């Protein structure tokens, strides 16, 4: 009779995943191993437990999906609009910071 040999590696990772499962985490997929815990999605990739949260949870499913052209363009337009808004907010923040710096510098030299 052949003895069965444990082929598992990365025992520390396995123990950590077991602890997560004991604490209430749920396996949502086995290929790749995907665990959902406390509002965070964790995936085992290249022997590491990689975490994704909030908006990042949507990236992989969206990238793997075949989109109709009109829906794809709508998603692209929405992303561009949100990126523009973020850039404008940063620009306004930088302009405010520069104004405060200029005021501080004039106070020091004046």
Residue pairs with C-beta under 8 A, 6 or more apart in sequence:
8 14
9 47
10 47
13 44
13 47
13 48
13 49
16 49
17 33
17 35
17 44
17 49
20 35
20 37
20 42
21 27
21 35
23 37
24 37
25 35
25 36
25 37
25 38
25 42
26 35
26 36
26 37
27 33
27 34
27 35
28 34
28 35
28 36
28 41
32 43
32 44
32 45
33 43
33 44
34 41
34 42
34 43
35 41
35 42
35 43
35 49
36 42
39 53
40 51
40 52
40 53
41 51
41 52
41 53
41 56
41 57
42 49
42 50
42 51
42 52
43 49
43 50
43 52
44 50
52 59
52 60
62 75
67 75
